[in-house]
Amino acid sequence: MGDSPKRITKVKCKKGLWSFAWEKYQTKTQNWDQYSLSCKDQARPELIECFRKMAKHAADICEIGYSEEKNDCQRH
C-alpha cells in the first residue's frame, strides 16, 4: 500500500448499517482518491467503546449538546 497519506472522512452507524469513507492521496496525480464501505456486520466491542469515549469530544467540536446520562449527542 505504500506510505501515501490517508484520511478518514466519515464513520457512521444508523440502524445497524455501518458506513465508512476515507481518502488516499495519489502522488502521481496529486489528487485524493475516495473510497467507501458499508456493511451490516456486528461491530467489535472495542470500536463501540471507542465511539462512546469520543462522543463528548465530538459534540464539543461540533458545538452540539451532549448528555452524559444517555451518552447521546443532540442539536440545540
Phi and psi restraints in degrees (value plus and minus 20) as a CYANA .aco file:
   2 GLY   PHI      60.8   100.8
   2 GLY   PSI    -190.8  -150.8
   3 ASP   PHI    -128.0   -88.0
   3 ASP   PSI       4.1    44.1
   4 SER   PHI     -81.6   -41.6
   4 SER   PSI     118.4   158.4
   5 PRO   PHI     -80.9   -40.9
   5 PRO   PSI     123.1   163.1
   6 LYS   PHI    -153.7  -113.7
   6 LYS   PSI     132.2   172.2
   7 ARG   PHI    -167.2  -127.2
   7 ARG   PSI     119.1   159.1
   8 ILE   PHI    -104.5   -64.5
   8 ILE   PSI     110.1   150.1
   9 THR   PHI    -130.9   -90.9
   9 THR   PSI     -36.8     3.2
  10 LYS   PHI    -182.1  -142.1
  10 LYS   PSI     116.9   156.9
  11 VAL   PHI    -158.6  -118.6
  11 VAL   PSI     105.9   145.9
  12 LYS   PHI    -166.3  -126.3
  12 LYS   PSI     122.8   162.8
  13 CYS   PHI    -151.2  -111.2
  13 CYS   PSI     102.0   142.0
  14 LYS   PHI    -160.8  -120.8
  14 LYS   PSI     100.9   140.9
  15 LYS   PHI      33.2    73.2
  15 LYS   PSI      21.9    61.9
  16 GLY   PHI      60.8   100.8
  16 GLY   PSI     -19.4    20.6
  17 LEU   PHI    -121.8   -81.8
  17 LEU   PSI      97.2   137.2
  18 TRP   PHI    -111.7   -71.7
  18 TRP   PSI     115.3   155.3
  19 SER   PHI    -147.3  -107.3
  19 SER   PSI     111.9   151.9
  20 PHE   PHI    -147.9  -107.9
  20 PHE   PSI     121.4   161.4
  21 ALA   PHI    -157.4  -117.4
  21 ALA   PSI     121.8   161.8
  22 TRP   PHI    -170.7  -130.7
  22 TRP   PSI     145.4   185.4
  23 GLU   PHI    -148.4  -108.4
  23 GLU   PSI     128.4   168.4
  24 LYS   PHI    -150.1  -110.1
  24 LYS   PSI     108.9   148.9
  25 TYR   PHI     -98.2   -58.2
  25 TYR   PSI     111.7   151.7
  26 GLN   PHI    -125.7   -85.7
  26 GLN   PSI      90.8   130.8
  27 THR   PHI     -86.5   -46.5
  27 THR   PSI     -51.3   -11.3
  28 LYS   PHI     -84.0   -44.0
  28 LYS   PSI     -60.5   -20.5
  29 THR   PHI    -120.6   -80.6
  29 THR   PSI     -30.0    10.0
  30 GLN   PHI      35.5    75.5
  30 GLN   PSI      21.8    61.8
  31 ASN   PHI    -155.3  -115.3
  31 ASN   PSI     144.2   184.2
  32 TRP   PHI    -117.2   -77.2
  32 TRP   PSI     105.6   145.6
  33 ASP   PHI    -108.4   -68.4
  33 ASP   PSI     119.7   159.7
  34 GLN   PHI    -125.1   -85.1
  34 GLN   PSI     118.6   158.6
  35 TYR   PHI    -151.3  -111.3
  35 TYR   PSI     132.9   172.9
  36 SER   PHI    -169.1  -129.1
  36 SER   PSI     137.7   177.7
  37 LEU   PHI    -167.8  -127.8
  37 LEU   PSI     115.9   155.9
  38 SER   PHI    -147.5  -107.5
  38 SER   PSI     119.1   159.1
  39 CYS   PHI    -174.5  -134.5
  39 CYS   PSI     140.6   180.6
  40 LYS   PHI    -131.4   -91.4
  40 LYS   PSI      -4.7    35.3
  41 ASP   PHI     -84.4   -44.4
  41 ASP   PSI     129.5   169.5
  42 GLN   PHI     -84.9   -44.9
  42 GLN   PSI     108.8   148.8
  43 ALA   PHI     -93.3   -53.3
  43 ALA   PSI     127.5   167.5
  44 ARG   PHI     -88.0   -48.0
  44 ARG   PSI     126.4   166.4
  45 PRO   PHI     -76.0   -36.0
  45 PRO   PSI     -53.2   -13.2
  46 GLU   PHI     -83.3   -43.3
  46 GLU   PSI     -56.5   -16.5
  47 LEU   PHI     -87.5   -47.5
  47 LEU   PSI     -65.4   -25.4
  48 ILE   PHI     -80.6   -40.6
  48 ILE   PSI     -65.3   -25.3
  49 GLU   PHI     -83.0   -43.0
  49 GLU   PSI     -59.5   -19.5
  50 CYS   PHI     -80.2   -40.2
  50 CYS   PSI     -65.5   -25.5
  51 PHE   PHI     -85.2   -45.2
  51 PHE   PSI     -57.8   -17.8
  52 ARG   PHI     -81.7   -41.7
  52 ARG   PSI     -60.9   -20.9
  53 LYS   PHI     -90.8   -50.8
  53 LYS   PSI     -48.5    -8.5
  54 MET   PHI    -108.4   -68.4
  54 MET   PSI     -31.8     8.2
  55 ALA   PHI     -75.1   -35.1
  55 ALA   PSI     -69.6   -29.6
  56 LYS   PHI     -84.2   -44.2
  56 LYS   PSI     -61.2   -21.2
  57 HIS   PHI     -83.8   -43.8
  57 HIS   PSI     -62.6   -22.6
  58 ALA   PHI     -84.2   -44.2
  58 ALA   PSI     -61.3   -21.3
  59 ALA   PHI     -82.4   -42.4
  59 ALA   PSI     -60.3   -20.3
  60 ASP   PHI     -83.7   -43.7
  60 ASP   PSI     -64.6   -24.6
  61 ILE   PHI     -82.0   -42.0
  61 ILE   PSI     -61.4   -21.4
  62 CYS   PHI    -103.7   -63.7
  62 CYS   PSI     -22.9    17.1
  63 GLU   PHI      36.5    76.5
  63 GLU   PSI      27.3    67.3
  64 ILE   PHI    -141.7  -101.7
  64 ILE   PSI     142.3   182.3
  65 GLY   PHI     -90.1   -50.1
  65 GLY   PSI     138.5   178.5
  66 TYR   PHI    -162.5  -122.5
  66 TYR   PSI     114.1   154.1
  67 SER   PHI    -129.6   -89.6
  67 SER   PSI      93.9   133.9
  68 GLU   PHI     -80.9   -40.9
  68 GLU   PSI     -60.9   -20.9
  69 GLU   PHI     -81.9   -41.9
  69 GLU   PSI     -62.8   -22.8
  70 LYS   PHI    -112.0   -72.0
  70 LYS   PSI     -30.9     9.1
  71 ASN   PHI      30.0    70.0
  71 ASN   PSI      31.8    71.8
  72 ASP   PHI    -156.9  -116.9
  72 ASP   PSI     125.2   165.2
  73 CYS   PHI    -125.1   -85.1
  73 CYS   PSI     122.0   162.0
  74 GLN   PHI    -162.7  -122.7
  74 GLN   PSI     123.8   163.8
  75 ARG   PHI     -94.6   -54.6
  75 ARG   PSI     128.0   168.0
